[in-house]
Amino acid sequence: MLEILIAVGLLLFIEGLLYTIFPGSMKKMLNSMRDLPEQKLRIGGLIFAIIGFLIIAYIKKF
């Protein structure tokens, strides 16, 4: 359970850091995402979820 909280905290930290350093670029990216079809967003989200799972599984293995 502690690892999940650490992961969520790290996610929020990195996202907040990106908004702090690159506010204009993040705004452009969010606006461009609005125009993407839902199917492409789902596929992209699935790909990132799989990559994240594989990273976690690899780290937990060692």
C-alpha positions in Angstrom: 0.0 0.0 0.0 2.9 2.3 0.8 4.3 1.8 -2.7 1.1 2.8 -4.3 1.0 6.1 -2.3 4.7 6.7 -3.3 3.8 6.1 -6.9 0.9 8.5 -6.9 3.0 11.1 -5.1 5.7 10.7 -7.7 3.2 11.0 -10.5 1.7 14.2 -9.1 5.2 15.6 -8.5 6.3 15.0 -12.1 3.1 16.3 -13.5 3.3 19.4 -11.3 6.9 20.0 -12.3 6.0 19.8 -16.0 3.2 22.4 -15.5 5.7 24.6 -13.6 8.5 24.4 -16.1 6.5 24.3 -19.4 3.1 25.9 -18.8 2.7 27.1 -22.4 3.6 23.7 -23.9 1.4 21.9 -21.6 -1.5 24.1 -22.5 -0.9 23.5 -26.2 -0.7 19.8 -25.6 -4.0 19.7 -23.8 -5.7 21.8 -26.5 -4.4 19.4 -29.2 -5.6 16.4 -27.2 -9.1 17.8 -27.4 -9.1 17.4 -31.1 -8.0 13.8 -31.1 -10.6 11.0 -31.6 -11.4 9.1 -28.4 -10.2 5.8 -30.0 -6.6 7.3 -30.4 -6.7 8.5 -26.8 -7.7 5.1 -25.6 -5.0 3.3 -27.5 -2.4 5.8 -26.3 -3.6 5.4 -22.7 -3.4 1.6 -23.0 0.1 1.7 -24.4 1.3 4.0 -21.6 -0.5 1.7 -19.0 1.3 -1.3 -20.4 4.7 0.4 -20.4 4.1 1.5 -16.8 3.1 -2.0 -15.8 6.2 -3.5 -17.4 8.5 -0.9 -15.7 6.9 -1.7 -12.3 7.2 -5.5 -12.9 10.8 -5.2 -13.9 11.7 -3.1 -10.9 9.8 -5.4 -8.5 11.6 -8.4 -10.0 15.0 -7.1 -8.6 
